[in-house]
Amino acid sequence: MSRPLASAAGPLRGRCRVPGDKSISHRTALMPLLAAGPCRATGWLDSADTRASLAAVTALGARTSLAAGELRVDATGAAGPQGIEPLVIDCANSGTTARLLLGLLAGWLPADGPGVVLDGDASLRSRPMARVVDPLRRMGARLDWRGEPDRLPVLVRGAQIRGCDHVLPVASAQLKTALLLAGLRADGTTTVRGGGDSRDHTERLLRVMGVETVAGEGDLLRVAGGVPVTGFDASVPGDPSSAAFLLTAAALVPGSRFTVAGVGLGAGRIGFLDVLARAGAQVEVVRDESGVSGSEPVGDVAVSGGELRAFAIAGDEVPGLVDEIPVLAVLAAACPGRSVIIGAEELRHKESDRLSLVAHNLGLLGAQVEERPDGLVVTGGRPLCGGTPEAPVVHLTGGDHRLAMAMAVAALVVTGETALDDGECVAVSYPGFFEDLARAVAD
Ligand code: S3P
């Protein structure tokens, strides 16, 4: 449903918490399938995306409950689908659900069962899956395209899979995770190289579950199949990717100072803070030394606006800020000078083609944006102009939550009226986003 956006009446002030981390919430829902005991996570993100993972493990036979942010999953004794017909699991809009389940189910499902068909919405059906399916097939996984090659739906049937040495074609945490989780049910050892600086939540949660994956040489990870995997009791920190919208807004709106408390500070997640500092904002990070369940680093992050200047994002930084590029491109439109983002072709394979939509939407506001195959060049500093109340500028989100939130941040500094073609998609990762943003500006 279309949603009008508001410009900022004043600077952002005060502090808030953001909902739990989406990536960690997916993992704390799905990884209990591999555990020999019950699992519990507090601070769990209840959103459309993570609900897809929770529904999947429930359908696979785990006992699950969710109350007041406390998730419990006990998959001991869960046997997967029985009978003749495969179980259809709808991963909705969630690439993480689909890709992690491909790896997890490859060695988890019984070989004599009907298997599972993984499917998703139109956006997820358009996203590449061969990057996960091909290496899993090398491990002996039985995976079949049900429609077009490289796309969902995919039929997964159980098999005795074997360990393999993998080199990732992209530094993707989803891909790395899928292969590590498959490796836990494989014969022999599985190694994964090439994850680079991608987020390491899987490695951290596995450590809590009694499994060490870090092999000590560069980004090489290693798991031995068949090792014991215990349950966990974890707490989920605030999602830095959600905090990024509020913190970038604080960098954007002159005179702001805003704090997000209890944010995850894990590797591969807070590269955007370096970019905010390079763009002229002041960034203060106060780590909570007690940590969160020994598993994830956490702390408070405050951003104050400064004099904005153009910045560059290099390709090797992209895995560490991959979800923040849309909102950083919005910031670039307000930074005088030429900001350059390169090595970001992965953004074309997210919930939407984020490079193309962000360029389109900023262009509607009069920003000068050049779209390149692997990035954007934004010549910033021009005034951003919306439309009239009768004819607002309407941004296209492609149903992509991060596009919607990025353009809501842009609206803060737009003169004139803007709207989103779809505001409801924010429920994928941050259901209370519009309220939190409005409060930050009003406080
Ligand atoms: C995620 C990893 C990232 C990210 C996605 C969540 C994860 O994708 O964009 O929103 O939870 O592992 P890639 O690993 O494919 O870059």
Boltz pocket constraint, residues with backbone or C-beta under 6 A from the ligand:
constraints:
  - pocket:
      binder: B
      contacts: [[A, 22], [A, 23], [A, 24], [A, 26], [A, 96], [A, 171], [A, 172], [A, 173], [A, 174], [A, 175], [A, 177], [A, 198], [A, 199], [A, 322], [A, 323], [A, 346]]
      max_distance: 6.0
